[in-house]
Amino acid sequence: MRAPGQLRADAQRNRELILDTARGVFAEQGPDATMDEVARLAGVGAGTLYRHFPDRDSLIHAVLADALERMIALAQKAREEETWAWDALSRFVHGCAGLRLDLLLSVAGAQVHRVAGTPGIDEGRVRLLEVLDQIVRAAHDEGALRTDVGTGDVMGVVGLLVRGLPTLPADLGDELRERAVRLVLAGMRAHPAPSPPEEPLT
């Protein structure tokens, strides 16, 4: 028996499919992409889409909330599984670069007046900052993270890194983003560890 408010398995699959599709559509077309386009690319009827998300604002809110949950899960898993806080921090930053969070940033920036004060978004942001702050403070205690780098700095770095360069081909953009992550993390370390030199990009 389903708990009150719990979706049927097929309805849950449809909701996840819509969110995944909307994430890609908003990333490519911006937050003004139409609901019809999302439904078409998701392969669901308009009625199915509107049963889950009555309007575009509710869909944007759900995409943002989902992205925050992914970031929170990434930070929590890194903190729990890594022995050293620096490794957890590095794993979090690398992971964020692979989550297509450029969508989160671009949509949030364009829709900030619509999501400001929204409980799900605000609560998610607080939870994310809490777990990330634990990782940052532990990395300071280890002596691995520069003392002039705080949680806000880490989130700022993530924001800059995940935006990418849309004018580049996807494969080159991914390579450059991954390289930038490694370079930035090296600059954040209190005592950068020696590593094999890489071939510089020209």
N, C-alpha and C positions, 0 to 999 in steps of 0.2 A: 504494500500500500504506500502511495506517495504521501509525503508530509504536506500539510497545507501550504499552498503557494508553490510547490515544487512542480517543475515542468515535466511532461512526459518525455521519454527518451528521444522520440522523433522531433518533438518541439524544441528540446534542448539542442539537438544537432542542427536544426534550422537556425536557431538563434546564434550558435557559434559560427555557422557558415556565413550568416549575414554580417556578423562582426568582423570576421576575417576579410570578407569581401570589401566591406566599408572601409576598413583600414587601408587597403590598397587603393581604392578609388579616391579617398580623401588625400592620400599621399600623392597621387598623380594629378588630380584635378582641383585639389583644394577643398575647403569646407563648404563651398557652394555647389558641389556636385549634387545631382538630383537623386531623389529617392528611387525614381524609376530606373536610373542607371545602376544603382546598387542592386535592385531586385533582378534586373536583367542579367547582370554578371554573376549574381549568386545562383541564378537558375531557380528562383522561387517566384511565386505569384505576388502581385502587389498586396493582396489580402493577407498573405502570410507575413510579409514585411511589416504592414501597418498594425497587425495584431501584436507584434512584439515591440514595435517602435512607432507610436502614433504620428510622430513628425520628425523632421530632420534634427531639431534640437535634442530630442530624446535619444536619437541614434548617435549624435556627436558625443553626448554625455556618456553613453554606454561605451563608446570606443575609448574615450579618455580614461574612464574608470577601469576598463580592462587593461589598458596600457600601464596604469599605475599599479594594478595588482600584479602584473608581470614583473615590474621593477621590484616591487616588495618581495615577491617570491624569489627573485634572483638574488637580492641582497641577503635574505634570510638563509637561503640554501648555502650561499658562499660563506656566511658567518658560521654556520653549523658544521660544514664539511671541511673547511680549511683549518689547518693547525695554526697558521700564522695569519694575523690580521692583515698584513700587507698583501698576502696571497688572496685573501677574501676581497680586499679593496680592488686589486688588479682584476680579479675575476668579474667583479661587478661592473667595472668600467668597460672591459672587453665585451661583456654580455650585453650591456646597454647599446653598444655600437651595432650589435646584431639584431636588435629587436625592432628595427624600423621606427625608432622613437622620434625621427624627424617629423613623422606624422603627428605625434603627441605635441611636439613643440609648435609646429605650424598651425595646427588646428586650435590649440590652446591660445596662441597669440591672437588669432583672428576672432576667436569666440570668447575672449576673456570676460567680456561683459555679460555673457550668457551663463557661464559656469561659475563665476565668482560667487562664493557663499553657498554653493551647492554642497550639501552634506557629504555625499559620496566622494566627491572630488577633494574637498577640504580634508576629510578624515583620511583618505588615502595618502594625501600629501604629508600629513602629520606622521602617519605610520611609517612612511618611507624615510622621512628625515630622522625619525627615532632610531630605526635599525641601522641606518647609514652612519649616524652619529656614534653609535656603539662601536662600529668597525673603525671609524676614524680615530676615536679616542684610544682604542686598543693598539692601533698602528703607531700612534704617538708614544704610547707606553713601551712599545717594542723598540722605539728609536728608529723605526724604519721610515716613517713619514715625516717630512719637514714640519717643524712646529708652526710655521707660518702658513700652512695649508689646513683649512678647516672644512667642515661639511659643506658649507655654502660654496667654497671653492671647487670641491669635487663635483657638485651638481652643476656648477657653471661650466666646468670642463666637459662634463657629459653633454650638456646642452650644445656647446660649440662643436664637439666632435661628431655628434650624430646627425647634424644638419647635412653634412656631405656637400658635394659640389654637383648640382644637377646638370651642369653643362658637360660633364665627363661621361664617357661610356660606363655602364654599370660595373663592369669588371675592374676597370681602372679606378673608379671611384671607391669601390670596396677595398682595393689594395692600398690606396692612399689613406683611407680612413683607418685601416688596421695599422698602417705604419705610423700615422699620427698618434694613435692610442699608445703605441709602444714608446714613442719619443716623449710624449707628455708624461706618462707614468715614470719614465726614467728621470725626468726633471723634477718630479714630486718626491722622489726618494731622498731621504736624509743623507744616505751614503750610497750613491748609485753603484749597483753591482756590475763588475766587468762582464761584458758580453761580446761575442764575436762581432766584428764590424760587418755592417750590411753594405751592399752596393747602393750608393746614393742614387736617388731618382733625379733625372735631369729634366 
